[in-house]
């Protein structure tokens, strides 16, 4: 039975996250309903990373096993004709049977976009996070350096997290500023439940001068979620990409191109 990988983009605002729910108002439920019509049989999906309510995806990776053989462009156009406007398949590719959207991934990248301004903008509501207090870039960058590497991230995991271990390797945590926008890029082997949003809360505390950069050292050491900052809003969080071994031959799409292609028309970020 052929295995097909799909690259999926979605606006997380209308959905209760990725994972199937009894009410059916999730991206997975919607995609599987479209697959059922497209393939004329029930079809299960496996994704690279389960996104929460309100979290977006620039490129979520999904795999399906289907008896029907269709051309890649048929997968894209056929499914998109059956999906709502907030979800779209960007590409499809037949992969080897040992490919697994979740377990074959070697890293995942999330991007969080924050707009710092005195007054919120309705035009980017839900697409970017918003803070009204001034943010200082350098202290946040100093804190970010302390978080990179292999750590016990217990201070940044949700109480509902089901991961067997709180240890993760954060490969990259970059913070850039362009005008009113601050862009946080997180790349890790895997993430705990709410890990990025909890890291965001702590970094913004530092950026607002409410804590010093070395405060994150104490949080890592004490491993107590109650001592950290509140979980930040999901509004500006995007699953931006998933990396796989080259042998699977999946399309390589640059993060800057994904950001520009999907966000520039709405938010004006990133400027060209």
Backbone as CSV, one residue per row, in Angstrom:
resi,resn,N_x,N_y,N_z,CA_x,CA_y,CA_z,C_x,C_y,C_z
1,UNK,0.850,-1.194,0.000,0.000,0.000,0.000,0.886,1.244,0.000
2,UNK,0.741,2.114,-1.004,1.609,3.289,-1.067,1.431,4.213,0.145
3,UNK,2.536,4.796,0.575,2.507,5.799,1.648,2.759,7.166,1.020
4,UNK,1.950,8.129,1.373,2.038,9.465,0.795,2.253,10.477,1.912
5,UNK,3.213,11.364,1.707,3.446,12.475,2.632,2.793,13.723,2.072
6,UNK,2.164,14.499,2.958,1.493,15.746,2.582,2.090,16.897,3.375
7,UNK,2.301,18.020,2.711,2.696,19.251,3.390,1.471,20.128,3.545
8,UNK,1.120,20.450,4.784,-0.155,21.095,5.090,0.085,22.466,5.729
9,UNK,-0.682,23.456,5.287,-0.681,24.782,5.901,-2.080,25.059,6.436
10,UNK,-2.151,25.645,7.643,-3.484,25.993,8.154,-3.448,27.176,9.114
11,UNK,-4.571,27.853,9.106,-4.852,28.920,10.064,-5.486,28.250,11.273
12,UNK,-4.836,28.343,12.435,-5.322,27.626,13.606,-6.502,28.259,14.307
13,UNK,-6.902,29.465,13.915,-7.938,30.174,14.671,-9.295,29.465,14.706
14,UNK,-9.761,28.843,13.619,-11.090,28.207,13.689,-11.084,26.831,14.355
15,UNK,-9.895,26.301,14.709,-9.797,24.891,15.071,-9.376,24.679,16.514
16,UNK,-9.822,23.559,17.060,-9.452,23.165,18.428,-8.192,22.305,18.385
17,UNK,-7.190,22.821,17.671,-5.925,22.113,17.574,-5.927,21.083,16.457
18,UNK,-4.838,20.294,16.416,-4.708,19.256,15.396,-5.487,18.008,15.737
19,UNK,-5.301,17.492,16.949,-5.716,16.128,17.283,-7.223,15.974,17.349
20,UNK,-7.698,14.845,16.826,-9.125,14.565,16.754,-9.823,14.718,18.100
21,UNK,-11.036,15.261,18.077,-11.854,15.486,19.264,-13.273,14.995,18.990
22,UNK,-14.021,14.680,20.055,-15.395,14.196,19.848,-16.259,15.164,19.037
23,UNK,-16.045,16.477,19.233,-16.851,17.461,18.510,-16.445,17.577,17.049
24,UNK,-15.263,17.087,16.701,-14.826,17.087,15.317,-14.280,18.397,14.794
25,UNK,-14.105,19.383,15.648,-13.653,20.695,15.189,-12.133,20.816,15.263
26,UNK,-11.450,19.867,14.626,-9.989,19.867,14.611,-9.487,19.714,13.183
27,UNK,-8.216,20.059,12.992,-7.626,19.937,11.660,-7.580,18.473,11.231
28,UNK,-7.226,17.576,12.148,-7.153,16.160,11.802,-8.512,15.625,11.358
29,UNK,-9.559,15.948,12.110,-10.900,15.486,11.742,-11.294,15.999,10.359
30,UNK,-10.975,17.261,10.098,-11.344,17.868,8.816,-10.566,17.258,7.667
31,UNK,-9.260,17.041,7.860,-8.441,16.431,6.815,-8.888,14.999,6.553
32,UNK,-9.164,14.233,7.604,-9.564,12.837,7.407,-10.928,12.729,6.734
33,UNK,-11.816,13.702,7.004,-13.105,13.711,6.303,-12.896,13.961,4.812
34,UNK,-11.988,14.884,4.482,-11.689,15.155,3.075,-11.029,13.949,2.415
35,UNK,-10.116,13.300,3.121,-9.467,12.104,2.584,-10.483,10.990,2.341
36,UNK,-11.435,10.849,3.257,-12.458,9.827,3.092,-13.264,10.019,1.819
37,UNK,-13.555,11.255,1.493,-14.297,11.548,0.253,-13.390,11.398,-0.967
38,UNK,-12.146,11.846,-0.841,-11.216,11.812,-1.970,-10.852,10.377,-2.357
39,UNK,-10.668,9.519,-1.347,-10.243,8.140,-1.590,-11.387,7.139,-1.520
40,UNK,-12.578,7.624,-1.155,-13.772,6.778,-1.057,-13.615,5.669,-0.021
41,UNK,-12.850,5.958,1.031,-12.724,5.021,2.147,-12.121,5.765,3.345
42,UNK,-12.414,5.304,4.570,-11.825,5.957,5.755,-10.299,5.880,5.704
43,UNK,-9.640,6.978,6.018,-8.183,7.042,5.940,-7.638,7.768,7.163
44,UNK,-6.756,7.090,7.908,-6.159,7.680,9.105,-4.925,8.491,8.732
45,UNK,-4.594,9.451,9.572,-3.433,10.316,9.336,-2.508,10.308,10.546
46,UNK,-1.229,10.485,10.280,-0.213,10.676,11.311,0.493,11.992,11.009
47,UNK,0.639,12.854,12.031,1.265,14.156,11.800,2.617,14.243,12.503
48,UNK,3.393,15.265,12.113,4.717,15.473,12.702,4.633,16.057,14.098
49,UNK,3.665,16.928,14.339,3.552,17.578,15.640,2.132,18.037,15.890
50,UNK,1.581,17.703,17.043,0.209,18.073,17.371,0.168,19.530,17.829
51,UNK,-0.465,20.374,17.059,-0.569,21.785,17.428,-1.812,22.012,18.287
52,UNK,-1.728,23.005,19.178,-2.819,23.316,20.090,-3.856,24.222,19.434
53,UNK,-4.935,24.442,20.148,-5.971,25.365,19.704,-5.367,26.732,19.397
54,UNK,-5.674,27.266,18.224,-5.209,28.596,17.850,-3.816,28.653,17.271
55,UNK,-3.085,27.537,17.278,-1.725,27.515,16.739,-1.792,27.210,15.247
56,UNK,-0.987,27.927,14.471,-0.995,27.813,13.014,0.104,26.847,12.542
57,UNK,0.050,26.523,11.267,1.113,25.722,10.655,1.469,26.316,9.302
58,UNK,2.735,26.631,9.130,3.246,26.967,7.798,3.513,25.704,7.008
59,UNK,3.968,24.657,7.711,4.192,23.374,7.041,4.146,22.234,8.047
60,UNK,2.964,21.738,8.249,2.751,20.505,9.003,2.946,19.338,8.042
61,UNK,3.604,18.279,8.497,3.824,17.104,7.645,2.933,15.974,8.137
62,UNK,2.248,15.354,7.203,1.303,14.277,7.502,1.607,13.112,6.561
63,UNK,1.435,11.885,7.066,1.502,10.754,6.130,0.229,9.928,6.208
64,UNK,-0.110,9.339,5.064,-1.289,8.482,4.963,-0.911,7.242,4.161
65,UNK,-1.584,6.152,4.416,-1.461,4.925,3.618,-2.756,4.758,2.840
66,UNK,-2.633,4.691,1.540,-3.837,4.643,0.698,-3.654,3.647,-0.435
67,UNK,-4.683,2.848,-0.675,-4.617,1.862,-1.761,-4.675,2.539,-3.122
68,UNK,-5.377,3.653,-3.204,-5.521,4.348,-4.485,-4.221,5.027,-4.881
69,UNK,-3.893,4.983,-6.147,-2.712,5.653,-6.664,-3.142,6.881,-7.454
70,UNK,-2.680,8.026,-7.018,-3.008,9.289,-7.676,-1.726,10.074,-7.921
71,UNK,-1.737,10.919,-8.932,-0.605,11.797,-9.193,-0.492,12.813,-8.056
72,UNK,0.729,13.267,-7.732,0.886,14.245,-6.647,-0.010,15.472,-6.808
73,UNK,-0.125,16.006,-8.028,-0.959,17.187,-8.218,-2.435,16.872,-8.004
74,UNK,-2.824,15.637,-8.262,-4.206,15.228,-8.002,-4.501,15.221,-6.513
75,UNK,-3.532,14.760,-5.724,-3.690,14.815,-4.274,-3.899,16.255,-3.811
76,UNK,-3.074,17.148,-4.308,-3.140,18.546,-3.870,-4.475,19.176,-4.268
77,UNK,-4.804,19.116,-5.541,-6.010,19.797,-6.013,-7.295,19.095,-5.557
78,UNK,-7.250,17.776,-5.521,-8.436,17.044,-5.101,-8.780,17.291,-3.646
79,UNK,-7.769,17.225,-2.771,-8.030,17.468,-1.349,-8.407,18.912,-1.087
80,UNK,-7.721,19.851,-1.732,-8.017,21.258,-1.474,-9.427,21.640,-1.917
81,UNK,-9.975,20.938,-2.892,-11.356,21.185,-3.304,-12.348,20.762,-2.226
82,UNK,-11.889,19.892,-1.318,-12.773,19.363,-0.267,-12.490,19.974,1.108
83,UNK,-11.421,20.757,1.220,-11.041,21.338,2.502,-11.564,22.769,2.632
84,UNK,-11.796,23.232,3.867,-12.217,24.626,4.056,-11.078,25.581,3.748
85,UNK,-11.388,26.861,3.650,-10.404,27.860,3.239,-9.265,28.023,4.223
86,UNK,-9.442,27.585,5.461,-8.401,27.740,6.480,-7.375,26.614,6.468
87,UNK,-7.539,25.617,5.604,-6.619,24.476,5.523,-6.306,24.206,4.055
88,UNK,-5.021,23.976,3.738,-4.672,23.677,2.352,-3.446,22.777,2.291
89,UNK,-3.502,21.783,1.413,-2.352,20.938,1.120,-1.459,21.690,0.140
90,UNK,-0.173,21.812,0.475,0.765,22.545,-0.374,1.488,21.637,-1.361
91,UNK,1.741,20.397,-0.956,2.419,19.435,-1.830,2.112,18.018,-1.355
92,UNK,2.322,17.067,-2.249,2.135,15.643,-1.932,3.261,14.865,-2.597
93,UNK,3.699,13.806,-1.914,4.802,13.014,-2.471,4.727,11.583,-1.957
94,UNK,4.886,10.631,-2.858,4.973,9.231,-2.446,6.309,9.017,-1.748
95,UNK,6.278,8.336,-0.602,7.491,8.086,0.181,7.613,6.602,0.451
96,UNK,8.778,6.205,0.922,9.003,4.790,1.233,8.188,4.383,2.453
97,UNK,7.969,3.084,2.574,7.130,2.572,3.648,7.699,2.772,5.032
98,UNK,9.017,3.050,5.142,9.600,3.261,6.455,9.553,4.727,6.886
99,UNK,8.969,5.589,6.043,8.811,6.986,6.447,7.682,7.097,7.458
100,UNK,7.916,7.890,8.506,6.896,8.142,9.522,6.924,9.627,9.843
101,UNK,5.799,10.294,9.680,5.754,11.752,9.835,6.257,12.198,11.204
102,UNK,5.972,11.418,12.228,6.408,11.794,13.579,7.778,11.239,13.920
103,UNK,7.948,9.928,13.795,9.153,9.284,14.317,10.368,9.427,13.408
104,UNK,10.158,9.736,12.139,11.297,9.937,11.242,11.861,11.355,11.336
105,UNK,11.140,12.273,11.961,11.584,13.664,12.040,12.815,13.780,12.937
106,UNK,13.786,14.577,12.500,14.987,14.797,13.313,14.929,16.133,14.043
107,UNK,14.094,17.051,13.574,13.911,18.318,14.291,12.607,18.967,13.846
108,UNK,12.149,19.879,14.683,10.958,20.671,14.375,11.282,22.131,14.654
109,UNK,10.728,23.011,13.844,10.960,24.443,14.014,9.633,25.157,14.215
110,UNK,9.568,25.950,15.269,8.418,26.810,15.528,8.860,28.263,15.450
111,UNK,7.980,29.098,14.954,8.218,30.543,14.920,7.098,31.229,15.681
112,UNK,7.491,32.176,16.529,6.494,32.998,17.230,6.741,34.448,16.843
113,UNK,5.695,35.122,16.376,5.792,36.517,15.969,5.008,37.370,16.954
114,UNK,5.687,38.370,17.516,5.083,39.272,18.495,5.161,40.698,17.983
115,UNK,4.072,41.397,18.096,4.053,42.830,17.781,4.001,43.609,19.087
116,UNK,4.977,44.491,19.270,5.005,45.351,20.452,4.507,46.731,20.035
117,UNK,3.374,47.125,20.588,2.780,48.420,20.259,1.862,48.833,21.400
118,UNK,1.649,50.126,21.511,0.816,50.639,22.601,-0.622,50.140,22.492
119,UNK,-1.100,50.010,21.245,-2.484,49.610,20.999,-2.488,48.405,20.071
120,UNK,-3.349,47.449,20.330,-3.442,46.251,19.495,-3.994,46.607,18.110
121,UNK,-3.658,45.768,17.136,-4.150,45.962,15.767,-5.156,44.874,15.421
122,UNK,-6.404,45.225,15.112,-7.383,44.209,14.707,-7.007,43.516,13.401
123,UNK,-6.154,44.152,12.581,-5.828,43.599,11.269,-4.917,42.380,11.344
124,UNK,-4.199,42.222,12.457,-3.341,41.045,12.609,-3.795,40.182,13.788
125,UNK,-5.015,40.398,14.238,-5.549,39.631,15.364,-5.496,38.136,15.071
126,UNK,-4.929,37.386,16.011,-4.827,35.940,15.864,-3.636,35.485,15.061
127,UNK,-3.033,36.378,14.273,-1.892,36.003,13.447,-0.562,36.299,14.131
128,UNK,-0.544,37.268,15.023,0.660,37.601,15.777,0.288,37.811,17.237
129,UNK,1.250,37.572,18.135,1.053,37.903,19.526,1.178,39.416,19.713
130,UNK,0.697,39.925,20.820,0.740,41.370,21.067,1.114,41.631,22.518
131,UNK,2.061,42.560,22.717,2.386,43.067,24.046,2.431,44.583,23.958
132,UNK,1.921,45.258,24.989,1.917,46.713,24.972,3.089,47.306,25.737
133,UNK,3.715,46.502,26.612,4.896,46.999,27.328,6.110,46.978,26.405
134,UNK,6.992,47.965,26.497,8.194,47.971,25.653,9.047,46.729,25.892
135,UNK,9.656,46.233,24.807,10.521,45.059,24.869,11.947,45.455,24.510
136,UNK,12.898,44.896,25.253,14.313,45.100,24.966,14.872,43.825,24.349
137,UNK,15.437,43.955,23.150,15.904,42.788,22.416,17.093,42.113,23.076
138,UNK,18.096,42.865,23.469,19.345,42.267,23.946,19.160,41.387,25.176
139,UNK,18.410,41.805,26.220,18.221,40.905,27.365,17.544,39.586,26.969
140,UNK,16.601,39.639,26.049,15.950,38.399,25.608,16.939,37.502,24.884
141,UNK,17.808,38.085,24.074,18.828,37.296,23.390,19.802,36.661,24.382
142,UNK,20.133,37.391,25.442,21.017,36.835,26.472,20.351,35.664,27.185
143,UNK,19.071,35.777,27.446,18.347,34.664,28.079,18.250,33.480,27.128
144,UNK,18.044,33.762,25.849,17.903,32.689,24.861,19.147,31.817,24.795
145,UNK,20.324,32.436,24.883,21.576,31.680,24.845,21.614,30.645,25.958
146,UNK,21.085,30.990,27.112,21.106,30.095,28.270,20.166,28.897,28.100
147,UNK,19.199,29.026,27.224,18.215,27.958,27.036,18.613,26.948,25.966
148,UNK,19.566,27.325,25.114,19.990,26.428,24.035,20.789,25.256,24.611
149,UNK,20.575,24.092,24.049,21.285,22.893,24.496,20.335,21.866,25.067
150,UNK,20.890,20.799,25.626,20.081,19.744,26.243,19.802,20.112,27.693
151,UNK,18.514,20.185,28.040,18.116,20.559,29.388,16.886,19.759,29.810
152,UNK,16.678,19.746,31.103,15.407,19.309,31.658,14.493,20.540,31.633
153,UNK,13.473,20.512,30.781,12.591,21.662,30.592,11.308,21.539,31.416
154,UNK,11.401,20.939,32.609,10.219,20.764,33.450,9.549,22.090,33.790
155,UNK,10.333,23.169,33.912,9.777,24.481,34.238,8.982,25.067,33.084
156,UNK,9.042,24.409,31.923,8.390,24.942,30.735,7.453,23.917,30.090
157,UNK,7.034,22.923,30.858,6.112,21.926,30.303,4.757,22.053,30.984
158,UNK,3.718,21.772,30.229,2.366,21.818,30.759,2.145,20.719,31.784
159,UNK,1.262,20.970,32.734,0.904,19.944,33.712,0.211,18.765,33.032
160,UNK,-0.320,18.968,31.830,-0.999,17.910,31.095,-0.065,17.184,30.126
161,UNK,1.220,17.544,30.128,2.173,16.929,29.205,2.319,15.436,29.505
162,UNK,2.257,14.615,28.462,2.328,13.166,28.623,3.667,12.589,28.187
163,UNK,4.646,13.440,27.890,5.956,12.957,27.460,6.627,12.163,28.567
164,UNK,7.306,11.094,28.196,7.957,10.241,29.189,9.112,10.953,29.890
165,UNK,9.773,11.871,29.188,10.920,12.582,29.757,10.800,14.073,29.457
166,UNK,11.191,14.939,30.415,11.172,16.386,30.172,12.448,16.889,29.513
167,UNK,13.377,16.001,29.203,14.658,16.406,28.613,14.495,16.561,27.108
168,UNK,14.896,17.728,26.619,14.862,18.022,25.194,16.139,18.765,24.812
169,UNK,16.474,18.719,23.526,17.637,19.454,23.024,17.144,20.596,22.154
170,UNK,17.340,21.807,22.642,16.965,22.999,21.894,18.170,23.412,21.055
171,UNK,18.088,23.181,19.749,19.217,23.448,18.860,19.406,24.943,18.609
172,UNK,18.302,25.641,18.452,18.347,27.052,18.074,17.265,27.819,18.807
173,UNK,17.614,29.015,19.286,16.616,29.955,19.777,17.102,31.347,19.366
174,UNK,16.625,31.796,18.219,17.018,33.098,17.691,15.894,34.103,17.882
175,UNK,16.273,35.340,18.194,15.299,36.420,18.342,15.769,37.595,17.501
176,UNK,14.915,38.028,16.588,15.227,39.154,15.715,14.130,40.199,15.839
177,UNK,14.490,41.435,15.537,13.519,42.529,15.563,13.519,43.243,14.229
178,UNK,12.315,43.487,13.720,12.139,44.314,12.528,10.999,45.280,12.816
179,UNK,11.366,46.503,13.179,10.351,47.483,13.540,9.610,47.060,14.793
180,UNK,8.289,47.019,14.705,7.462,46.632,15.853,7.416,45.124,16.074
181,UNK,7.956,44.362,15.126,7.842,42.910,15.193,9.095,42.265,15.790
182,UNK,8.865,41.330,16.706,9.923,40.490,17.258,9.627,39.060,16.802
183,UNK,10.635,38.415,16.234,10.452,37.077,15.684,11.340,36.096,16.448
184,UNK,10.715,35.121,17.081,11.387,34.103,17.883,11.368,32.795,17.100
185,UNK,12.535,32.214,16.870,12.636,30.960,16.128,13.203,29.879,17.039
186,UNK,12.442,28.817,17.228,12.819,27.699,18.092,12.994,26.448,17.237
187,UNK,14.140,25.801,17.355,14.372,24.532,16.665,14.876,23.523,17.678
188,UNK,14.216,22.376,17.754,14.582,21.344,18.729,14.333,19.967,18.141
189,UNK,14.890,18.958,18.809,14.613,17.593,18.366,13.136,17.260,18.557
190,UNK,12.548,17.797,19.623,11.118,17.642,19.894,10.758,18.658,20.969
191,UNK,9.449,18.885,21.137,8.987,19.862,22.110,7.983,19.219,23.067
192,UNK,7.994,19.690,24.300,7.005,19.278,25.283,5.707,20.056,25.060
193,UNK,4.630,19.588,25.670,3.336,20.268,25.563,3.440,21.682,26.133
194,UNK,3.083,22.676,25.339,3.119,24.105,25.710,4.541,24.630,25.926
195,UNK,5.562,23.879,25.537,6.938,24.293,25.818,7.274,25.644,25.176
196,UNK,6.923,25.821,23.909,7.264,27.078,23.237,6.513,28.244,23.870
197,UNK,5.235,28.080,24.138,4.453,29.167,24.732,4.933,29.500,26.142
198,UNK,5.412,28.501,26.870,5.949,28.764,28.212,7.315,29.439,28.144
199,UNK,8.135,29.038,27.184,9.399,29.735,26.969,9.149,31.187,26.564
200,UNK,8.142,31.397,25.732,7.797,32.758,25.318,7.419,33.616,26.518
201,UNK,6.638,33.066,27.416,6.247,33.827,28.601,7.456,34.288,29.392
202,UNK,8.432,33.391,29.573,9.636,33.737,30.332,10.485,34.758,29.582
203,UNK,10.655,34.584,28.286,11.471,35.514,27.504,10.857,36.910,27.495
204,UNK,9.547,37.000,27.428,8.895,38.311,27.437,9.006,38.980,28.805
205,UNK,8.988,38.209,29.879,9.247,38.775,31.207,10.630,39.430,31.234
206,UNK,11.600,38.751,30.642,12.956,39.305,30.587,12.983,40.549,29.699
207,UNK,12.336,40.482,28.545,12.330,41.609,27.630,11.655,42.841,28.188
208,UNK,10.702,42.636,29.095,9.992,43.750,29.726,10.700,44.261,30.984
209,UNK,11.831,43.636,31.324,12.578,44.056,32.500,12.013,43.547,33.809
210,UNK,11.101,42.607,33.748,10.502,42.059,34.973,11.394,40.995,35.608
211,UNK,12.320,40.446,34.811,13.312,39.491,35.311,14.613,39.718,34.553
212,UNK,15.735,39.320,35.168,17.034,39.399,34.509,17.236,38.183,33.617
213,UNK,18.155,38.266,32.641,18.375,37.137,31.733,18.760,35.848,32.446
214,UNK,19.550,35.945,33.530,20.000,34.721,34.197,18.902,34.067,35.043
215,UNK,17.746,34.673,35.106,16.596,34.061,35.783,16.260,32.710,35.156
216,UNK,16.470,32.586,33.833,16.135,31.312,33.188,17.053,30.188,33.667
217,UNK,18.285,30.526,34.098,19.165,29.501,34.683,18.514,28.898,35.927
218,UNK,17.919,29.759,36.755,17.257,29.287,37.977,16.059,28.411,37.639
219,UNK,15.302,28.800,36.614,14.134,28.009,36.232,14.540,26.616,35.763
220,UNK,15.578,26.550,34.953,16.062,25.246,34.487,16.535,24.392,35.656
221,UNK,17.207,25.019,36.604,17.752,24.286,37.744,16.650,23.806,38.686
222,UNK,15.654,24.657,38.939,14.624,24.317,39.921,13.533,23.409,39.363
223,UNK,13.361,23.419,38.037,12.463,22.463,37.374,11.023,22.539,37.899
224,UNK,10.580,23.738,38.231,9.258,23.929,38.822,8.455,24.882,37.945
225,UNK,7.427,24.367,37.295,6.612,25.187,36.403,5.971,26.368,37.139
226,UNK,5.665,26.207,38.407,4.990,27.260,39.166,5.858,28.504,39.345
227,UNK,7.160,28.384,39.179,8.060,29.514,39.392,8.283,30.329,38.115
228,UNK,7.816,29.846,36.987,8.055,30.515,35.718,6.920,31.484,35.398
229,UNK,6.996,32.107,34.236,5.995,33.076,33.797,4.753,32.355,33.263
230,UNK,3.633,33.059,33.158,2.425,32.447,32.598,2.619,32.017,31.148
231,UNK,1.847,31.040,30.739,1.843,30.580,29.348,1.351,31.701,28.444
232,UNK,2.106,31.983,27.390,1.726,33.076,26.500,0.672,32.605,25.492
233,UNK,-0.002,33.560,24.888,-1.066,33.312,23.915,-0.580,32.464,22.735
234,UNK,-1.461,31.647,22.149,-1.079,30.877,20.954,-1.168,31.696,19.670
235,UNK,-1.615,32.936,19.749,-2.006,33.692,18.555,-0.910,33.807,17.504
236,UNK,0.348,33.994,17.915,1.415,34.216,16.947,2.319,33.037,16.731
237,UNK,1.874,31.837,17.127,2.729,30.652,17.077,2.449,29.836,15.817
238,UNK,3.540,29.463,15.123,3.458,28.710,13.874,4.397,27.502,13.921
239,UNK,3.871,26.324,13.597,4.741,25.199,13.267,5.302,25.501,11.891
240,UNK,6.593,25.841,11.849,7.160,26.410,10.625,7.831,25.386,9.722
241,UNK,8.216,24.255,10.269,8.863,23.264,9.422,9.314,22.057,10.207
242,UNK,9.470,20.944,9.506,9.918,19.692,10.106,11.048,19.157,9.232
243,UNK,12.142,18.761,9.857,13.312,18.268,9.121,13.359,16.746,9.172
244,UNK,13.661,16.143,8.014,13.768,14.696,7.894,15.097,14.342,7.234
245,UNK,15.564,13.111,7.394,16.768,12.692,6.673,16.606,12.888,5.167
246,UNK,17.698,13.256,4.514,17.650,13.565,3.083,17.194,12.383,2.244
247,UNK,17.398,11.157,2.748,17.074,9.973,1.940,15.588,9.877,1.607
248,UNK,14.738,10.578,2.371,13.302,10.535,2.062,12.943,11.469,0.919
249,UNK,13.813,12.411,0.601,13.626,13.259,-0.571,12.447,14.199,-0.512
250,UNK,12.049,14.645,0.678,10.926,15.574,0.778,11.331,16.964,0.301
251,UNK,10.380,17.761,-0.146,10.702,19.119,-0.608,11.356,19.936,0.506
252,UNK,12.389,20.687,0.137,13.050,21.583,1.082,12.567,23.000,0.813
253,UNK,11.937,23.602,1.829,11.388,24.942,1.663,11.999,25.856,2.714
254,UNK,12.577,26.958,2.275,13.251,27.887,3.176,12.243,28.591,4.070
255,UNK,12.633,28.763,5.347,11.746,29.394,6.315,11.376,30.806,5.883
256,UNK,12.336,31.581,5.393,12.045,32.950,4.976,11.001,32.979,3.862
257,UNK,11.083,32.021,2.948,10.111,31.967,1.857,8.719,31.604,2.367
258,UNK,8.661,30.685,3.327,7.372,30.313,3.911,6.739,31.487,4.639
259,UNK,7.549,32.203,5.427,7.037,33.364,6.153,6.527,34.423,5.185
260,UNK,7.314,34.710,4.163,6.917,35.741,3.208,5.683,35.319,2.424
261,UNK,5.653,34.073,1.988,4.551,33.612,1.163,3.217,33.593,1.881
262,UNK,3.233,33.282,3.187,1.972,33.132,3.913,1.621,34.337,4.787
263,UNK,2.623,35.058,5.299,2.336,36.118,6.267,2.434,37.525,5.695
264,UNK,3.268,37.729,4.695,3.469,39.073,4.166,2.170,39.726,3.703
265,UNK,1.283,39.011,2.996,0.056,39.680,2.538,-0.849,40.156,3.672
266,UNK,-0.755,39.506,4.853,-1.660,39.830,5.953,-1.029,40.748,6.976
267,UNK,0.199,40.420,7.398,0.829,41.146,8.497,1.862,42.165,8.036
268,UNK,2.332,42.032,6.799,3.434,42.877,6.369,4.775,42.375,6.808
269,UNK,4.801,41.192,7.470,6.068,40.591,7.916,6.311,39.311,7.116
270,UNK,7.569,39.041,6.732,8.753,39.912,6.867,8.810,40.882,5.687
271,UNK,9.300,42.092,5.889,9.377,43.042,4.783,10.357,42.566,3.723
272,UNK,10.024,42.826,2.491,10.891,42.429,1.380,11.753,43.614,0.929
